[in-house]
Amino acid sequence: MTPAPEGEDEASEALPAAPRPPPPPPLTSAEEEVVLRAFADGTVAWDDTEGLWSLEVPAEAWLGACLLVQDRLLHPLASLFGEDRSSSSGSIRLHALFLGGRTSSGVHVRADLLAIGPVTRSLWERIPWVVPFERETAEMFGIEFLELPDRRPLLLHELHPRPPMTRGPASAPTGERAPYPFRPVEGGSVYEIPVGPVHAGIIEPGHFRFQVLGERILNLELRLGYTHKGTERLFEGRAPGPATLLAESVSGDMSVAGAVAFSHAIERALDIPISPGAEASRGLLLELERVAFLLGDVAGIALDTGYAAGAAQANVLRERAYEALGNLTGSRLARAVVSPGGLRRPLRTEALPGIGATVARTSEALTVLHERLLDNSAVEDRLLGTGVISRAMAEALNLVGPVARASGVDRDLRRDRPYGAYRDHPVRTTLGEKGDVAARLQVKVEEVREGCRLAGVFLEGLGAEPTVAPREPVPRLREAAHGLGWVESPRGEFLVWVALDAQGTLSRVHVRDPSFLNWPAIERAVQGNIVPDFPLCNKSLNLSYSGYDR
């Protein structure tokens, strides 16, 4: 890895030369329960609708409870969000989701803050990747996080008369721009290159501000939020079935993953049974989406190294995968197919015979293409040592998905928290070592091959049982309900938490797209690289603007 510029913090340094001691073995769920019940300030219960321990604490115990889970149970923070409960309990409820690994479950920490002037302590000193979560929760719910080092708005570019996620009629922005000071340029020979928010082509808007010495990138600062749609507020008051279309739109290139994660959350909340055929159908769609998506990454990496022939070949394979999705569902992105309770409509049986041959040919052709990429010295020179994200950095930022696995972080929800058809079909994961563009390409190629294999397995699991969900899968409830859904999307962990009122309508939905965790990685990956390598680093991460902005 290229040495970090002078003055950068410890998180941007390379791995230490001395081997790190192995982490202590993870606790089982039974051992977790003992630790949690020993925490005097909380109420502990098992929540079957989330597959997590629930730890409810008073406001003053928020910091201690979160650090207990992070430091003692060794569960990384997966998401943090707010919920306005002022109409029922006069509070703003703060949620923190900590997901466990293969042998343990994880914990959902909750604390109620005063609805008027809510204040709590920031977690950032011990959980550095919490800063974007706390910035968003502060601007959306008006919570003040003491000691939070960055208080700039995260997603809102205009001032609002009141926090937009609090109860009451939605308020229009004032039209006045929110102040957003960027980090200043320092050094006589250092200059800035501002890029965006409007870009060439059809990609969504985002602002990149480079600080450069010669061609060497010293620092990169992002500003996103230009595509903020207020999706979480749009869920409120809707029935779960129609709201699935909103879940698909969080990041449109992963519409199946969004719909399945949302549907699983609803199904867990309401204990809706799913037939094996519906789960196999969803698994097939998820893996075809993964194959098509990651083939696009392979094409993009090849194109940005100047290997146009390889990019064209990868794009042909990608097109075949999208054709398969279109033939199966009537939509190339498999939109409006998944619904709570199963599928909105059955897969087209006439398209099934050709799927097996398609995925087999794709896997074989990609193996040949990857070998050609690695045999090209010009391509190899661009890939090796470029955009390095060390394992230490990936863990410090809590990265997820192929980006994390390319840096040696062994996490995959399909294996660690199996859901749907993955409960019966183990997933083979691939890990990288160097965390550079070459490692990310290698991992994504292997994940396409594994996706092709799994698609064939799920294809064989399709039976004659019904897969279409009932038109009204959500009954009238006796009381409010909630649930958590998760999917290993092509970019990594996609989480959806839902709360429903007694009428069966959505009262709160929180979505955490994997890009919300992974966008800060690009700021680190490019440090020490030259400016022309930024597009290659960016393409190898392939982060979602829309998924971050929601």
Protein Blocks (a to p, Z undefined) as FASTA:
>chain_A
ZZddehiafklpccdfbdcddddddddfklmmmmmmmmmkbccdddfknopacddddfkl
mmmmmmmmmmmnopacfbdcdddfklmnopacddddddddfkbnbdcddddddfehpacd
dfklmmmmlmmmmmmmmmmnopacehiablcdfklmbdcfbdfkbgcjddddehiacddd
ddddedjkbccddedjbdghjbdcdddddddehjacfbdcddehklcgolmmmmgopafk
lmmmmmmmmpmmlmmmmmmmmmmmmmmmnopacdfklmmmmmmmmmmmmmmmmmmmmmmm
mmmnopaklmmmmmmmmmmmmmmmmmmnopaklpakbcghiafbdcdfklmmmmmmmmmm
mmmmmmmmmmmmmmpmklmmmmnopaiacfklmmmnopghjllmmnopacdfklmmgghj
llmmccdddddfkopaklmmmmmmmmmmmmmmmmmmmmmmpcfbdfbdcfblcccdfbdc
ddddddddfkbccdddddddfkopafbdcdddfklmmmmmmmmmmgopafklmmmmmmmn
opafklmnZZ
